[in-house]
Amino acid sequence: MRLRRPLVWGLIVVGIVLAAVVGSHRADQGLPLDPDSPGPNGTKALVETLRALGARVTVSSELPSGKGTALLLADDLAQERRTRALDWVRQGGTLVVADPSSRLTRVETIGNARIGPLDAELEPRCGLPAILGVRRVSAPGGVVFQVPAGAQGCFPRDRGAWLLVQPVGAGTVVRLGGASALVNQEIGSADNAVLIADLLSPTPGPPVTVLRPPVPGGGSKTLGQLISPRVKLALAQLLVAFLLLALWRSRRLGRPVGEPTAVRIPGSELVVAVGNLLRRARHRGQAATLLAGDLRRTLAERLGLPAGATPDEVATTAADRTGVDRDRVLAVLQPSTPRDDAELVALGQAIDTIRTEVSSAHGAR
């Protein structure tokens, strides 16, 4: 036991140190989708690739002002900024939205990009000029959209498309079914880098703005907006079910019904029944003790003694106040076990006699 306790504390300290080292290592890698993060889920490789191809890339939290291309990695825009973004697109800008849950344009998610339990690579199967050089895209965990009227879909899967091109005014909104193809660990897979270069910088010259995702806790969405609509629907169903259960349990239909009560047995019948049981069991000593105890309580009450008075105290007080022989009273208050029914009957008669004498003498005084 003395060796086990230091060992446990040593393991706890080692675990804390390892957690601190791992946590600091992850912190150095930056946040997911961060354009400055070299970690597996960062997007620094995307920025460096575009710059290597000659694109003028700007990482900013603000929307661009002139024409060009912008990449929205995570849509946490307030309604005012979302309206400004659409106005910028209508003036001729191209906005690539990598957040499937974005409400920038109306699209409906109808499935995922997987084949069974596996993440498969997607083929374009469309005539979009901007992605003619793309043959396959790796997008783990991506979703597919229903192609709305007026839009063009590419990379089909499950009656939907992973990429949508939606004309908005003089500009274009490109919807991606997830940002997994843009992160550092996936940008070198399949033709992901080619796809990003063709979408964001098809020709050298126009500026490219990568909108920085908000830091944790720094977004504009409320708690209600972060909750999925399906979760809200489930909570509403639970609330309705609880209210129905409460109404059902709180209301009693029909007239009140009396519950059956315990059968009342007259005292005389109860005494007779107990006496018969004692007689059949031949418990004469117990019967004698019950009779003597009842006499002791009766005499103590009449003589003004406490309920816990001993037989000796009762007998002495009865002799002093009523003149009854003390030894005779003490004999019936401390009886010996009767040898037969005749002795038990004689004891009962003696008890009745003592009770009558004491009661009469005490009442006369």
MONOR-V429393 format. One record per residue. N is the residue number from 1. PSI is psi in radians with two decimals (* if undefined). NEAR is the number of other C-alpha atoms within 10 Angstrom. Layout:
n:N psi:PSI near:NEAR
n:N psi:PSI near:NEAR
//
This chain:
n:1 psi:-0.64 near:5
n:2 psi:-0.56 near:6
n:3 psi:-0.51 near:7
n:4 psi:-0.70 near:9
n:5 psi:-0.84 near:9
n:6 psi:-0.58 near:11
n:7 psi:-0.73 near:11
n:8 psi:-0.78 near:11
n:9 psi:-0.62 near:11
n:10 psi:-0.72 near:11
n:11 psi:-0.66 near:11
n:12 psi:-0.76 near:12
n:13 psi:-0.74 near:12
n:14 psi:-0.71 near:12
n:15 psi:-0.70 near:12
n:16 psi:-0.73 near:11
n:17 psi:-0.77 near:12
n:18 psi:-0.73 near:12
n:19 psi:-0.67 near:12
n:20 psi:-0.69 near:12
n:21 psi:-0.81 near:12
n:22 psi:-0.72 near:12
n:23 psi:-0.71 near:11
n:24 psi:-0.59 near:11
n:25 psi:-0.72 near:12
n:26 psi:-0.62 near:12
n:27 psi:-0.62 near:12
n:28 psi:-0.45 near:12
n:29 psi:-0.19 near:16
n:30 psi:-3.11 near:17
n:31 psi:2.75 near:21
n:32 psi:2.44 near:17
n:33 psi:0.12 near:24
n:34 psi:2.20 near:23
n:35 psi:-0.27 near:25
n:36 psi:0.03 near:18
n:37 psi:2.21 near:20
n:38 psi:0.06 near:20
n:39 psi:3.00 near:22
n:40 psi:-0.60 near:17
n:41 psi:0.14 near:21
n:42 psi:3.10 near:22
n:43 psi:0.46 near:28
n:44 psi:-0.62 near:19
n:45 psi:-0.61 near:23
n:46 psi:-0.81 near:21
n:47 psi:-0.78 near:20
n:48 psi:-0.63 near:15
n:49 psi:-0.77 near:17
n:50 psi:-0.71 near:20
n:51 psi:-0.63 near:15
n:52 psi:-0.45 near:10
n:53 psi:0.07 near:12
n:54 psi:0.12 near:13
n:55 psi:2.56 near:21
n:56 psi:1.65 near:16
n:57 psi:2.30 near:20
n:58 psi:2.20 near:16
n:59 psi:2.07 near:16
n:60 psi:2.80 near:13
n:61 psi:-0.07 near:13
n:62 psi:2.61 near:11
n:63 psi:2.60 near:17
n:64 psi:2.75 near:20
n:65 psi:-0.62 near:10
n:66 psi:-2.96 near:12
n:67 psi:2.80 near:16
n:68 psi:-2.71 near:20
n:69 psi:2.47 near:25
n:70 psi:2.56 near:27
n:71 psi:2.10 near:21
n:72 psi:1.79 near:22
n:73 psi:-0.72 near:25
n:74 psi:2.13 near:19
n:75 psi:1.70 near:20
n:76 psi:0.54 near:19
n:77 psi:2.48 near:19
n:78 psi:2.89 near:12
n:79 psi:-0.63 near:13
n:80 psi:-0.78 near:8
n:81 psi:-0.57 near:13
n:82 psi:-0.68 near:18
n:83 psi:-0.73 near:13
n:84 psi:-0.65 near:15
n:85 psi:-0.75 near:19
n:86 psi:-0.64 near:20
n:87 psi:-0.69 near:16
n:88 psi:-0.69 near:23
n:89 psi:-0.72 near:23
n:90 psi:-0.42 near:17
n:91 psi:0.06 near:15
n:92 psi:0.09 near:18
n:93 psi:2.83 near:24
n:94 psi:2.11 near:25
n:95 psi:2.08 near:24
n:96 psi:2.07 near:22
n:97 psi:2.01 near:25
n:98 psi:0.07 near:22
n:99 psi:1.92 near:19
n:100 psi:-0.44 near:22
n:101 psi:0.07 near:16
n:102 psi:2.46 near:18
n:103 psi:0.39 near:13
n:104 psi:-0.73 near:17
n:105 psi:2.77 near:14
n:106 psi:1.91 near:7
n:107 psi:2.72 near:17
n:108 psi:2.24 near:14
n:109 psi:2.24 near:16
n:110 psi:-0.03 near:15
n:111 psi:-2.87 near:18
n:112 psi:2.99 near:20
n:113 psi:0.25 near:27
n:114 psi:2.76 near:19
n:115 psi:1.77 near:11
n:116 psi:-2.29 near:8
n:117 psi:0.02 near:6
n:118 psi:2.58 near:10
n:119 psi:2.02 near:15
n:120 psi:2.74 near:16
n:121 psi:2.56 near:18
n:122 psi:2.55 near:20
n:123 psi:2.55 near:16
n:124 psi:-1.02 near:20
n:125 psi:0.78 near:14
n:126 psi:2.87 near:13
n:127 psi:0.50 near:11
n:128 psi:2.11 near:12
n:129 psi:-0.52 near:8
n:130 psi:-0.32 near:14
n:131 psi:0.55 near:18
n:132 psi:-0.47 near:14
n:133 psi:0.04 near:12
n:134 psi:2.21 near:17
n:135 psi:-0.64 near:17
n:136 psi:2.65 near:19
n:137 psi:2.37 near:23
n:138 psi:2.02 near:22
n:139 psi:1.32 near:27
n:140 psi:2.34 near:18
n:141 psi:0.20 near:16
n:142 psi:2.88 near:19
n:143 psi:2.89 near:22
n:144 psi:2.58 near:30
n:145 psi:2.68 near:26
n:146 psi:2.29 near:19
n:147 psi:1.97 near:23
n:148 psi:2.97 near:15
n:149 psi:2.39 near:7
n:150 psi:-0.11 near:9
n:151 psi:2.84 near:14
n:152 psi:2.32 near:17
n:153 psi:2.49 near:24
n:154 psi:2.82 near:22
n:155 psi:1.16 near:20
n:156 psi:2.63 near:21
n:157 psi:2.31 near:19
n:158 psi:0.87 near:16
n:159 psi:0.33 near:11
n:160 psi:-2.91 near:23
n:161 psi:2.45 near:28
n:162 psi:-0.44 near:30
n:163 psi:2.27 near:23
n:164 psi:2.44 near:26
n:165 psi:1.99 near:19
n:166 psi:2.03 near:19
n:167 psi:2.31 near:17
n:168 psi:1.84 near:20
n:169 psi:-2.24 near:15
n:170 psi:-0.02 near:13
n:171 psi:-2.93 near:20
n:172 psi:2.44 near:20
n:173 psi:2.14 near:24
n:174 psi:2.06 near:20
n:175 psi:2.25 near:26
n:176 psi:2.52 near:25
n:177 psi:0.67 near:25
n:178 psi:2.75 near:23
n:179 psi:0.16 near:22
n:180 psi:-0.51 near:23
n:181 psi:-0.18 near:27
n:182 psi:-0.24 near:27
n:183 psi:2.88 near:25
n:184 psi:-0.70 near:21
n:185 psi:-0.16 near:16
n:186 psi:-0.19 near:22
n:187 psi:-0.41 near:23
n:188 psi:-0.03 near:16
n:189 psi:2.52 near:16
n:190 psi:-2.30 near:18
n:191 psi:0.61 near:18
n:192 psi:-0.76 near:23
n:193 psi:-0.65 near:21
n:194 psi:-0.72 near:20
n:195 psi:-0.79 near:23
n:196 psi:-0.74 near:21
n:197 psi:-0.70 near:18
n:198 psi:-0.58 near:18
n:199 psi:-0.75 near:19
n:200 psi:-0.57 near:24
n:201 psi:1.18 near:24
n:202 psi:-0.51 near:16
n:203 psi:2.52 near:12
n:204 psi:2.52 near:11
n:205 psi:-1.14 near:11
n:206 psi:2.46 near:16
n:207 psi:2.64 near:18
n:208 psi:2.21 near:24
n:209 psi:2.10 near:23
n:210 psi:1.97 near:26
n:211 psi:2.13 near:21
n:212 psi:2.27 near:19
n:213 psi:2.64 near:21
n:214 psi:2.59 near:18
n:215 psi:2.72 near:10
n:216 psi:2.21 near:7
n:217 psi:-0.07 near:7
n:218 psi:0.19 near:9
n:219 psi:3.07 near:13
n:220 psi:-0.06 near:12
n:221 psi:2.50 near:14
n:222 psi:3.01 near:8
n:223 psi:-0.66 near:7
n:224 psi:-0.60 near:9
n:225 psi:-0.46 near:9
n:226 psi:-0.32 near:8
n:227 psi:2.33 near:10
n:228 psi:2.52 near:11
n:229 psi:-0.60 near:11
n:230 psi:-0.64 near:9
n:231 psi:-0.70 near:10
n:232 psi:-0.72 near:12
n:233 psi:-0.71 near:11
n:234 psi:-0.72 near:12
n:235 psi:-0.68 near:12
n:236 psi:-0.71 near:12
n:237 psi:-0.70 near:12
n:238 psi:-0.68 near:12
n:239 psi:-0.76 near:12
n:240 psi:-0.75 near:12
n:241 psi:-0.69 near:12
n:242 psi:-0.73 near:12
n:243 psi:-0.72 near:12
n:244 psi:-0.72 near:12
n:245 psi:-0.72 near:11
n:246 psi:-0.72 near:11
n:247 psi:-0.70 near:11
n:248 psi:-0.69 near:11
n:249 psi:-0.38 near:9
n:250 psi:-0.24 near:9
n:251 psi:2.33 near:8
n:252 psi:2.13 near:9
n:253 psi:2.50 near:7
n:254 psi:3.13 near:6
n:255 psi:2.72 near:6
n:256 psi:2.44 near:7
n:257 psi:2.19 near:6
n:258 psi:2.39 near:6
n:259 psi:2.49 near:6
n:260 psi:2.38 near:6
n:261 psi:2.89 near:6
n:262 psi:2.54 near:6
n:263 psi:2.22 near:6
n:264 psi:2.25 near:6
n:265 psi:2.23 near:8
n:266 psi:2.59 near:8
n:267 psi:-0.66 near:9
n:268 psi:-0.69 near:8
n:269 psi:-0.64 near:10
n:270 psi:-0.73 near:11
n:271 psi:-0.75 near:11
n:272 psi:-0.71 near:11
n:273 psi:-0.76 near:12
n:274 psi:-0.71 near:12
n:275 psi:-0.70 near:14
n:276 psi:-0.68 near:12
n:277 psi:-0.75 near:12
n:278 psi:-0.66 near:15
n:279 psi:-0.73 near:13
n:280 psi:-0.60 near:10
n:281 psi:-0.08 near:9
n:282 psi:0.70 near:13
n:283 psi:1.18 near:14
n:284 psi:-0.65 near:20
n:285 psi:-0.71 near:16
n:286 psi:-0.68 near:13
n:287 psi:-0.71 near:19
n:288 psi:-0.68 near:23
n:289 psi:-0.69 near:17
n:290 psi:-0.74 near:12
n:291 psi:-0.76 near:19
n:292 psi:-0.69 near:22
n:293 psi:-0.70 near:15
n:294 psi:-0.68 near:13
n:295 psi:-0.74 near:21
n:296 psi:-0.75 near:26
n:297 psi:-0.68 near:19
n:298 psi:-0.81 near:15
n:299 psi:-0.69 near:23
n:300 psi:-0.67 near:21
n:301 psi:-0.73 near:14
n:302 psi:-0.57 near:13
n:303 psi:0.02 near:17
n:304 psi:0.45 near:10
n:305 psi:2.77 near:16
n:306 psi:2.77 near:11
n:307 psi:-0.47 near:12
n:308 psi:0.30 near:9
n:309 psi:2.49 near:14
n:310 psi:2.78 near:14
n:311 psi:-0.64 near:22
n:312 psi:-0.74 near:16
n:313 psi:-0.70 near:13
n:314 psi:-0.78 near:24
n:315 psi:-0.76 near:23
n:316 psi:-0.78 near:17
n:317 psi:-0.70 near:19
n:318 psi:-0.69 near:26
n:319 psi:-0.71 near:16
n:320 psi:-0.67 near:11
n:321 psi:-0.44 near:13
n:322 psi:-0.23 near:18
n:323 psi:0.10 near:14
n:324 psi:2.53 near:18
n:325 psi:2.22 near:14
n:326 psi:-0.75 near:16
n:327 psi:-0.61 near:13
n:328 psi:-0.69 near:14
n:329 psi:-0.73 near:25
n:330 psi:-0.52 near:19
n:331 psi:-0.66 near:17
n:332 psi:-0.39 near:23
n:333 psi:-0.40 near:24
n:334 psi:1.16 near:15
n:335 psi:2.69 near:15
n:336 psi:2.90 near:15
n:337 psi:2.12 near:15
n:338 psi:2.48 near:18
n:339 psi:-0.40 near:10
n:340 psi:-3.11 near:10
n:341 psi:-0.52 near:12
n:342 psi:-0.76 near:10
n:343 psi:-0.61 near:15
n:344 psi:-0.70 near:20
n:345 psi:-0.71 near:13
n:346 psi:-0.67 near:12
n:347 psi:-0.73 near:20
n:348 psi:-0.72 near:16
n:349 psi:-0.70 near:12
n:350 psi:-0.67 near:16
n:351 psi:-0.78 near:22
n:352 psi:-0.66 near:13
n:353 psi:-0.83 near:13
n:354 psi:-0.74 near:20
n:355 psi:-0.73 near:16
n:356 psi:-0.76 near:12
n:357 psi:-0.80 near:16
n:358 psi:-0.71 near:21
n:359 psi:-0.73 near:17
n:360 psi:-0.78 near:12
n:361 psi:-0.73 near:14
n:362 psi:-0.61 near:16
n:363 psi:-0.58 near:10
n:364 psi:-0.62 near:8
n:365 psi:* near:7
//
